[in-house]
Amino acid sequence: MSQDAVPQQVVSTQPKGLLQQMEELMASLNADLSQLDADLSGTRPALTDEPDA
């Protein structure tokens, strides 16, 4: 993975607690999964009852 693909994080002067880090990671994961779901839903062909024969 190139350096350009990795988002840069702002360094704060106060260390984050473990709970805050986990909440931020879960929010990011949720956003990524929502985007993946939207991408996959948009590319899914319509289902029909007719066989392909």
Steps between C-alpha positions, in 0.01 A plus 500: 500500500640838412536780750242704305228242572541531878312795649713723718385536860524817701725456802347638818689600811277291724509121462168335420350244728449145382121539496521812283739325260266201474198725438684682221610172343147358517355817344755480220430129446126565496543772237721271289248214522213733412689619192582141403134403538394792283760409236392136495130584495551723199675230296262214581289397198123480539378156602244330277305176523594400146779244453797590275423219253 
